[in-house]
Amino acid sequence: MPGGCSRGPAAGDRRLRLARLALVLLGWVSSSSPTSSASSSSSSAPFLASAVSAQPLLPGQCPALCECSEAARTVKCVNRNLTEVPTDLPPYVRNLFLTGNQLAVLPAGALARLPPLAELAALNLSGSRLEEVHAGAFEHLPSLRQLDLSHNPLAVLSPFAFSGSNASMSAPSPLVELILNHIVPPEDERNNRSFEGMVVAALRAGGALHGLHRLELASNHFLYLPRDVVAQLPSLRYLDLSNNSLVSLTYVSFRNLTHLESLHLEDNALKVLHNGTLAELQGLPHVRVFLDNNPWVCDCHMVDMVAWLKETEVVQGKDQLTCAFPEKMRNRVLLELNSADLDCDPILPPSLQTSYVFLGIVLALIGAIFLLVLYLNRKGIKKWMHNIRDACRDHMEGYHYRYEINADPRLTNLSSNSDV
């Protein structure tokens, strides 16, 4: 064994020298026959070109102005004033941040690549000045689970933005979380369209969002919710409608949201919840409802809601809910009210009472002035009335005379003969 070990390195050195000698000879032969080498290189050129063109992006390649981490599978293109989505995104990307840019328009297939971005699971486009999202903008992203379009003035949101350019043929969207907070455009950019209707059309088109678990629609100035806003979202678990301007939930049905766990209605303009809404919320087995900071009107219409609040465990922080109107009930806790406290007496606010008093005084002065004018002109008014009476009397006498002539045939003949 020792001898074998001592001979091993020498044999390896000999093999290395022989290999070097073979490489030198091969190079000499190739240099001595340029025509053959040229022909072989020319024949292999098309193959090399096709191989290079078909070669995918290098794993370590990163778009300009972006930061990439292959270990975290994350690409960040944040606050770079990009006007379009980079075309050279690495195929390993799982989390893509495109926030704080100037994208303006997201066309169909905006992130479609060859090969596709098969691992992209989270896409954040918040605060990128997006104004239009076209149909099929998120097609060919089979693993996309989370999409954030918040803080973009979306004047145009295609009904097929999430379902594909052809909703009848496209597969259901893989989205699980959709964040659309503060996407309301300026008033002059709405093109006379209902913003609420536009958003709802995108949520229900083709039933593509059947698997959606989380939906955030906060801070969008919603005045109302269309009847079927959540009709196509049966898997929803978290719904955020806070910080809008909702006045009522009368026409909204939550009946099919049997998996709903959190419903956020804080900071709206809700005045009362009616029996239909209360029954639907009570029928959801897992839901927690948040109703803070709404201007509750504590009058006779609030009796059923107060009774429901005292019995239910659905509402979180219900002991903090207080009255906003009328003035005598302000800041009173709803749970502490009795039916005797809730009446509908037409109590006007002091400012309105003062206005009515002032209006009464003005009308009384106008009436007094009118009566004074009549008194000062009583003689002229009396003469005018006598003249009218005399004129009416003459007119009636003439009418009576003609009636008597027409009624008596003898007088009629006499009248005709005298005419002859």
Disulfide bonds with the S-S distance in Angstrom:
Cys62-Cys68 1.94
Cys66-Cys77 1.97
Cys298-Cys323 1.87
Cys300-Cys344 1.63
